[in-house]
């Protein structure tokens, strides 16, 4: 028999339930069994905005997505023009120390972080000149957890679009909860100001996306944050009983890049996350089904710069989990345990022709072909030449 969960475990159950309902996490949307599998015809998303670019203007979508449906995931809050190659932005940030005290940031973690390549789900963006583009370059200030700053860059013709957020790793999972858009935007602004790349002072764009908030922090997460972190993200000082909106002024910060940075080499990271949580069954659920999922998930990412200057990365995550049907209120088993395999494989490349990304994620309940078991696969491919494909397949065995 599994022990009755502690108060912390019950808190995590509520936290993950809230994530599934509200699609928390800057990296991963909650699985939706009702979503049809589709291959996009790469139609533009609704709600494009325009900003000056060169002698004209560029229209783009002021959000990121997880596919090509036009469903917004994160707001675009960074816009780069001029010498705006994502590789140059990466190199400039990599060269910086963690001392931001001259810009008003306290000399304590997480504000003393340094930049590296980020592990994160692939996302999509859109610019009228190049159509759909992918997050071929992802950067993180800080390690995978407990908190970090995370930036995705999308090269969309003469502009490079960026989405930055400050986020918390949900304990015992591989998912993050976004805490702030504005704090991440401010930190990136400070770092670019000391990078030597700027040809002009950073300036805000006109309003381009949602105000006064976009997405929410569930109270079960917010109430765990220490007081100084609540203050840093501009949230209520005391405990809350309802979700806290993630504040945004609806504007991006625009950077005109004119300088250059020393070349940055490759990076590598490997670690294991021990999954041990009660979660809603993510697919093939009859309703109200919960699983105690436990087991190690190994994550690995390698980024290299090849002789031609192309930035190439490969990410893999894999694990074999033990799943036990449980009553979420008590943690008591209500069915026999079984196993599942999970994996995620991403390959990205950014070169002079732009960025390209390809990902394949899989969740298989084992053994296969058993009544009530299922599998889910998601494929995403975005690249130059109007390559834009997304497929989601869910198979449930009756």
C-alpha positions in Angstrom: 0.0 0.0 0.0 1.2 3.5 -0.8 1.3 5.8 2.2 -1.2 8.6 2.7 0.4 11.6 1.0 1.9 14.4 3.1 0.6 17.9 3.0 3.3 18.7 0.5 2.2 15.9 -1.8 -1.4 17.1 -1.6 -0.2 20.6 -2.4 1.6 19.3 -5.5 -1.5 17.4 -6.6 -3.5 20.6 -6.4 -0.7 22.4 -8.2 -0.6 20.0 -11.1 -4.4 19.9 -11.4 -4.3 23.7 -11.7 -1.6 23.4 -14.3 -3.7 21.0 -16.4 -6.7 23.3 -16.2 -4.9 26.6 -16.9 -2.0 25.3 -19.1 0.7 26.6 -16.8 4.4 26.3 -17.6 6.3 28.2 -20.2 7.5 25.0 -21.7 4.6 22.6 -22.0 0.9 22.8 -22.6 -1.4 20.4 -20.8 -2.3 17.4 -23.0 -5.7 17.8 -24.7 -7.2 14.4 -25.8 -9.9 16.3 -27.8 -7.3 18.0 -30.0 -7.4 16.5 -33.5 -4.2 15.5 -35.2 -3.4 17.8 -38.1 -0.7 18.9 -40.5 -0.8 22.7 -40.8 -1.2 24.4 -44.1 0.9 27.2 -42.5 -1.9 29.8 -42.6 -1.1 33.0 -40.8 -2.4 33.3 -37.2 -4.9 36.0 -36.4 -3.9 39.3 -34.7 -0.7 40.3 -36.6 1.0 43.6 -35.6 3.5 45.7 -37.5 6.7 47.5 -36.5 9.2 49.5 -38.6 11.9 47.4 -40.1 14.5 48.8 -42.4 12.8 51.1 -44.9 9.4 49.5 -44.4 7.7 47.5 -41.7 7.3 43.9 -40.7 4.1 42.2 -39.6 4.4 39.5 -37.0 2.4 37.6 -34.5 3.0 39.0 -31.0 2.9 35.6 -29.3 4.5 32.2 -29.5 2.6 28.9 -30.1 3.1 25.2 -29.6 1.8 24.5 -33.1 0.2 26.4 -36.0 -3.3 26.8 -34.7 -2.9 30.5 -33.6 -3.4 29.6 -30.0 -1.1 31.9 -28.0 1.4 30.4 -25.6 3.8 33.2 -24.5 3.9 36.9 -25.4 6.7 38.3 -27.6 8.4 40.9 -25.3 11.8 41.3 -27.1 12.3 42.6 -30.6 15.7 42.9 -32.2 16.7 44.8 -35.4 19.9 45.7 -37.1 22.6 43.0 -36.7 20.0 40.8 -35.1 21.4 37.3 -35.8 20.4 35.0 -32.8 23.9 33.6 -32.8 25.3 37.1 -32.1 22.8 37.6 -29.3 23.7 34.2 -27.8 27.4 35.0 -28.0 27.0 38.4 -26.4 25.0 37.1 -23.5 27.4 34.2 -22.9 30.3 36.6 -22.5 28.7 38.4 -19.6 29.3 38.0 -15.8 26.5 37.6 -13.3 27.1 41.0 -11.8 24.1 43.2 -12.5 24.4 45.5 -9.5 25.0 48.6 -11.6 21.5 48.1 -13.0 19.8 47.7 -9.6 19.6 44.0 -9.4 20.6 42.5 -6.0 23.8 40.6 -5.9 22.1 37.4 -4.8 20.7 34.4 -6.7 18.9 34.1 -9.1 20.0 37.6 -10.2 23.7 36.6 -10.4 23.0 33.9 -13.0 25.0 33.5 -16.2 23.8 32.4 -19.6 23.9 29.1 -21.3 21.8 27.1 -23.8 18.4 26.2 -22.5 16.4 22.9 -22.4 12.8 23.7 -23.3 9.9 22.6 -25.5 10.0 23.8 -29.1 7.7 26.6 -29.9 6.5 28.4 -33.1 6.5 32.1 -34.1 5.3 33.9 -37.2 6.6 36.8 -39.3 5.0 37.9 -42.5 8.3 37.8 -44.5 9.3 34.2 -43.6 6.0 32.7 -42.4 6.1 30.2 -39.5 9.5 29.9 -37.8 10.7 27.8 -34.9 12.7 28.4 -31.6 16.0 27.2 -33.0 17.9 29.2 -30.3 16.9 28.9 -26.6 18.9 30.5 -23.8 18.7 30.2 -20.0 20.2 32.4 -17.3 20.4 29.9 -14.4 20.2 26.1 -14.3 17.1 24.0 -15.0 15.7 24.6 -11.5 14.6 25.7 -9.0 14.2 29.1 -10.9 15.7 30.4 -14.1 15.3 33.1 -16.8 14.4 31.5 -20.2 14.5 33.2 -23.6 13.4 31.8 -27.0 14.6 33.5 -30.2 12.8 33.4 -33.6 14.4 34.9 -36.7 11.6 36.4 -38.7 13.4 38.3 -41.6 14.9 41.7 -40.7 13.6 41.3 -37.1 14.4 38.7 -34.5 11.6 38.1 -32.1 12.2 37.0 -28.5 10.0 35.7 -25.7 11.5 35.9 -22.2 10.1 34.7 -18.9 11.2 34.0 -15.3 10.0 30.6 -14.2 9.9 28.0 -11.4 10.6 24.3 -11.8 7.6 22.4 -10.3 9.1 20.0 -7.7 9.4 16.4 -8.8 8.5 17.2 -12.5 10.2 18.4 -15.6 7.7 21.2 -16.0 8.1 24.9 -15.3 5.6 27.5 -14.1 6.0 31.0 -15.5 6.2 33.6 -12.7 7.0 36.8 -14.6 7.3 38.2 -18.1 8.4 41.7 -17.1 11.2 40.7 -14.7 12.8 38.6 -17.5 12.4 41.4 -20.0 14.2 43.8 -17.5 17.1 41.4 -17.0 17.6 40.9 -20.7 17.5 44.7 -21.2 20.2 45.2 -18.5 22.4 42.5 -20.1 22.1 43.8 -23.6 22.9 47.3 -22.3 26.3 46.0 -21.0 26.9 43.6 -24.0 28.4 46.1 -26.4 25.9 45.2 -29.1 23.5 48.2 -28.9 23.6 50.9 -31.5 20.9 52.9 -29.7 19.2 52.9 -26.3 16.5 50.2 -25.8 13.0 51.5 -26.4 9.5 50.2 -25.7 7.3 49.3 -28.7 3.6 50.4 -28.8 1.2 47.9 -27.1 1.3 44.7 -29.1 -0.2 42.0 -26.8 -2.4 41.4 -23.8 -2.7 43.7 -20.8 -2.7 43.9 -17.8 -1.8 40.2 -17.5 -1.3 37.1 -19.6 -1.9 33.7 -18.0 -2.0 33.0 -14.3 0.0 31.6 -11.3 -2.2 29.1 -9.4 -2.4 30.0 -5.7 -0.9 26.7 -4.7 2.3 27.8 -6.4 2.1 31.4 -5.5 1.7 30.8 -1.8 5.0 28.8 -1.8 7.0 31.8 -3.0 9.2 33.6 -0.5 8.2 37.2 0.2 11.2 38.7 -1.6 10.4 36.7 -4.7 6.7 37.8 -4.6 8.0 41.4 -4.4 10.4 40.9 -7.3 7.6 39.8 -9.6 5.2 42.5 -8.5 2.7 40.2 -6.9 0.6 40.4 -3.7 2.6 40.4 -0.5 0.4 37.9 1.3 -1.2 34.6 0.6 -3.8 34.4 -2.0 -6.9 32.2 -2.6 -7.3 32.8 -6.3 -4.9 32.7 -9.3 -2.5 35.6 -9.7 -2.3 37.1 -13.1 1.2 37.3 -14.6 1.6 41.0 -15.2 2.5 42.5 -18.5 2.4 46.0 -19.9 1.6 44.6 -23.4 4.8 46.1 -24.9 8.0 44.6 -26.0 11.5 46.2 -25.6 13.1 46.9 -28.9 16.9 46.7 -29.4 18.9 48.0 -32.3 22.0 45.8 -32.6 25.1 47.3 -34.2 28.1 45.7 -32.4 29.7 42.2 -32.5 30.6 39.7 -29.8 33.4 37.2 -29.5 32.4 33.8 -30.8 30.7 31.4 -28.3 31.4 27.7 -28.4 29.1 24.7 -27.7 27.7 23.5 -24.5 26.5 20.2 -23.0 24.3 19.3 -20.1 23.1 16.0 -18.6 21.0 15.3 -15.5 18.2 13.2 -14.1 14.9 14.4 -12.7 13.2 11.9 -10.4 9.5 12.0 -11.1 7.4 11.3 -8.0 4.0 13.0 -8.2 0.2 12.3 -8.4 -1.0 13.7 -11.7 -4.2 13.6 -13.8 -4.0 10.9 -16.4 -2.8 12.9 -19.4 -4.7 11.0 -22.2 -7.1 8.1 -22.7 -8.8 9.1 -19.4 -12.4 8.3 -18.7 -12.6 11.4 -16.5 -11.3 12.0 -12.9 -8.5 9.4 -13.3 -5.3 10.1 -11.4 -1.9 8.3 -11.4 1.0 8.2 -9.1 3.9 8.5 -11.5 7.4 7.7 -10.3 10.7 7.0 -11.9 13.8 8.8 -13.3 13.7 10.9 -16.5 17.1 11.6 -18.0 17.6 14.8 -19.9 20.5 15.6 -22.2 21.3 18.5 -24.5 24.4 19.1 -26.7 25.0 22.3 -28.7 27.8 22.7 -31.1 29.1 25.3 -33.6 30.2 23.7 -36.8 33.1 25.0 -39.0 30.7 27.0 -41.2 29.3 28.8 -38.1 26.0 26.9 -37.9 24.6 26.4 -34.4 23.3 22.8 -34.1 21.7 21.3 -31.1 20.2 17.9 -30.1 18.1 17.3 -27.0 16.9 13.9 -25.7 14.7 13.1 -22.7 13.8 9.5 -21.8 12.4 7.6 -18.9 10.4 4.6 -17.8 7.8 5.4 -15.2 5.7 3.3 -12.9 2.1 4.4 -12.9 -0.3 3.5 -10.1 -4.0 4.5 -10.3 -4.8 6.4 -7.1 -7.5 8.3 -5.2 -6.0 11.8 -5.4 -7.5 12.8 -2.0 -5.7 10.0 -0.1 -3.1 8.7 -2.4 -4.5 5.2 -1.9 -4.2 2.8 -4.9 -7.4 2.1 -6.8 -5.8 -0.2 -9.4 -2.8 -2.2 -10.4 0.4 -0.5 -11.2 1.8 -0.6 -14.8 4.6 1.1 -16.7 5.0 3.8 -19.3 7.8 5.0 -21.6 8.3 8.7 -22.2 10.7 10.3 -24.7 11.4 13.6 -26.4 13.9 14.1 -29.2 14.6 17.6 -30.7 17.1 18.6 -33.4 17.6 22.3 -34.2 19.9 24.2 -36.5 20.5 27.9 -37.1 22.7 29.1 -40.0 22.8 31.9 -42.5 19.6 30.6 -44.1 17.6 30.9 -40.8 16.4 28.4 -38.2 14.9 25.0 -38.5 13.5 22.8 -35.7 12.2 19.2 -35.6 10.8 17.4 -32.6 9.2 14.1 -31.7 7.6 13.4 -28.3 6.1 10.1 -27.3 4.2 8.7 -24.2 3.4 5.0 -24.3 1.5 3.1 -21.6 2.7 -0.5 -21.4 2.1 -3.2 -22.3 0.6 -1.9 -25.6 -2.6 -3.3 -27.1 -4.1 -3.8 -23.6 -7.7 -2.5 -23.1 -7.6 0.9 -21.5 -4.0 1.7 -22.4 -2.9 4.2 -24.9 -0.2 6.2 -26.5 0.4 9.7 -27.6 2.9 11.1 -30.1 3.5 14.7 -31.2 5.6 15.8 -34.1 6.7 19.3 -35.0 8.8 20.5 -37.9 9.5 24.1 -39.0 12.1 25.3 -41.3 13.0 27.5 -44.3 11.1 27.1 -47.5 7.6 27.1 -45.9 8.2 23.9 -44.0 5.5 23.8 -41.3 4.1 20.5 -40.1 2.5 19.5 -36.8 0.8 16.2 -36.0 -0.7 14.8 -32.8 -1.8 11.2 -32.6 -3.6 9.7 -29.6 -4.5 6.0 -29.8 -6.6 4.5 -27.0 -7.2 0.8 -26.9 -10.9 0.0 -26.1 
